Amino acid sequence: MVAYYAQRLHFNGELSALHLSGSLFQQYIVDVAAKTEYNTFNFFVLNQVQLRAKLYQGLVDMVKHDVRLDPMQMG
């Protein structure tokens, strides 16, 4: 998705209706950025099992409680 929109937004020297549309072009960029951020966030939410989020829970707890340990002890 990001690669597609990057290719669409790339200016290669040719005049295109997209780049000449002024404030609509700016709104398009904002919409594309919001859509890609939402898609990325949604991927992380829906794929917690595949990302093995539970394996990192101990690290999250340590950061949350600000425990000062040697990194070699964390494993």
C-alpha positions as semicolon CSV with decimal commas, in nm:
position;residue;x (nm);y (nm);z (nm)
1;M;0,000;0,000;0,000
2;V;0,277;0,242;0,091
3;A;0,474;0,157;-0,221
4;Y;0,168;0,214;-0,440
5;Y;0,099;0,560;-0,298
6;A;0,467;0,649;-0,307
7;Q;0,468;0,571;-0,677
8;R;0,147;0,773;-0,729
9;L;0,286;1,076;-0,545
10;H;0,626;1,065;-0,715
11;F;0,676;1,362;-0,946
12;N;0,870;1,256;-1,253
13;G;0,867;1,587;-1,439
14;E;0,539;1,531;-1,622
15;L;0,238;1,745;-1,540
16;S;-0,039;1,536;-1,394
17;A;-0,387;1,625;-1,278
18;L;-0,303;1,495;-0,932
19;H;-0,011;1,731;-0,881
20;L;-0,190;2,029;-1,036
21;S;-0,503;2,007;-0,820
22;G;-0,375;2,241;-0,544
23;S;-0,548;2,202;-0,211
24;L;-0,720;1,882;-0,324
25;F;-0,374;1,732;-0,373
26;Q;-0,286;1,827;-0,016
27;Q;-0,607;1,669;0,109
28;Y;-0,526;1,356;-0,091
29;I;-0,185;1,336;0,078
30;V;-0,343;1,371;0,423
31;D;-0,600;1,102;0,343
32;V;-0,334;0,866;0,210
33;A;-0,118;0,918;0,520
34;A;-0,413;0,852;0,751
35;K;-0,515;0,543;0,553
36;T;-0,168;0,390;0,561
37;E;-0,122;0,464;0,934
38;Y;-0,460;0,309;1,010
39;N;-0,374;0,005;0,800
40;T;-0,043;-0,042;0,982
41;F;-0,206;-0,001;1,324
42;N;-0,486;-0,240;1,229
43;F;-0,230;-0,500;1,119
44;F;-0,058;-0,487;1,457
45;V;-0,389;-0,511;1,645
46;L;-0,519;-0,805;1,444
47;N;-0,193;-1,001;1,435
48;Q;-0,084;-1,001;1,797
49;V;-0,064;-1,381;1,804
50;Q;0,167;-1,392;1,502
51;L;0,379;-1,112;1,644
52;R;0,418;-1,306;1,967
53;A;0,329;-1,010;2,183
54;K;0,313;-1,226;2,492
55;L;0,685;-1,297;2,466
56;Y;0,753;-0,927;2,514
57;Q;0,523;-0,886;2,814
58;G;0,810;-0,926;3,062
59;L;1,001;-0,649;2,892
60;V;0,693;-0,427;2,895
61;D;0,649;-0,490;3,267
62;M;1,012;-0,401;3,333
63;V;0,983;-0,075;3,142
64;K;0,652;0,005;3,309
65;H;0,794;-0,046;3,658
66;D;1,129;0,115;3,562
67;V;1,335;-0,175;3,694
68;R;1,710;-0,115;3,666
69;L;1,867;-0,446;3,571
70;D;2,168;-0,552;3,376
71;P;2,063;-0,626;3,015
72;M;2,242;-0,960;3,035
73;Q;2,004;-1,067;3,315
74;M;1,693;-0,998;3,104
75;G;1,764;-1,285;2,869
